[in-house]
């Protein structure tokens, strides 16, 4: 399995399109078949503790090592949205909203710069 397909599986789990149980089974089967190097996405995914409450944040941290900057911005925006949804502390929620705003600003600046250089 190539890295792109593996990352897509991670995204499916992050966006609740596949169950954690099925994801863990798939990753274990892939691990048994491919015997990945210690410096690989599959190896790192095997070593995530999926039984913790913050496993999605851990997944994002793992996948960040194997992801382009544009994807990282999207993941960071997603992570901040998840943090806002999951928190019950108003101050913490506002902090995540501030972080979210900063990343949206970066995305908008990149789009504007792209449009300037295209013309």
N, C-alpha and C positions, 0 to 999 in steps of 0.2 A: 504494500500500500504506500502510495506516495504521501509526502508531507501535506500537500494541499487537501487531499481527501481526509487525512487524519485531523487537520485543523477544522475541516467542515464538520466532522463528528463532534469536536469540542464545541463548536458554535451551536450545534443542535442541542447539546446538553445545557449550555449556558442560556439558551433561549427556550428551554423546557419543551423541545420538540421530540426528545427521546428521554426515557427514564434513566435515572442514575444506575439502576440495577443492570439494565441492558447495555448501557455505555461501559460499565465496568467489565461485563462479560465480553463485549467486543474487544476491549483493550487487552484483556487477558489472553483471548484467543490470538490476537495479533502478536502479542508478546511471545506466546508459545511457538508460533509459526516462524516469525522473523528473527527472534533472538537479537534484539537491537543493541547497538553499541551504547556505552554508558553516557555518551554525549549525543543523545538524540531525543527528539520530541516524544517518541513512544516510550522510551525509558523513563523520561521525566513524568509522563502521564501515569505510568504504573506506580510511581512512588508518591502520588498525591493521596492524602487521606480523605476519602470521599465521605467518611462518617462524621466529619466536623461540620459545624454550621456555616463556616466560612469557606467551604470547599470551592465555591465558584470564584472567589477572590484568588484562591490558590491556583486555580486553573488559569485565570487571566495572567497571573504572574509567570506561570510556566510557559504559556503560549506566547507571551511577550518576547521571550528570547528568540523566537523563530518567526517573527512577524515584522513586516515593513512598517515604516513610520505612519503611513496613512491608516493602516489597519489598527495600529496602536492607539491612535487618536479615537477611532470608533470604539475600541474596547474600553478606553478610559471614560468616554462619554457613557457607554453602557454601564460600566462599573459605578459611576457616580449616580446614575439613575437608580440602579439597584440599591445603592446605599441609602438614597433618599426614601425609597419605598420601604426598606426594611427597618429604618430607625424609628424610634419612638421619642427621641430627644430632639426638640425643636432646634436647639443651638447646633447640634450635629447636622441636622437636615439642612440648615442654612449654609453651613460650611461646605457641604457637598454641592449645594446649588451654586455657590460661588465658584467652586472648582469646575462645575459643569459649564458655567458661563464663560470661564476662561478658555476652555477647550472649544466651545462653539465659536468664540472669537477667533481662535487660531484657524479653525476650518474656514470661516468666512474670509479671513485675510488671505489664506492660500487660494481660495476660489477667485478672489479679486485679482491677486497677483497673476494667477494663471490666465485670467481673461485679458489682462493688460498685455501680457507677453504673447498671447495668441494673435491679437490684432496687429 
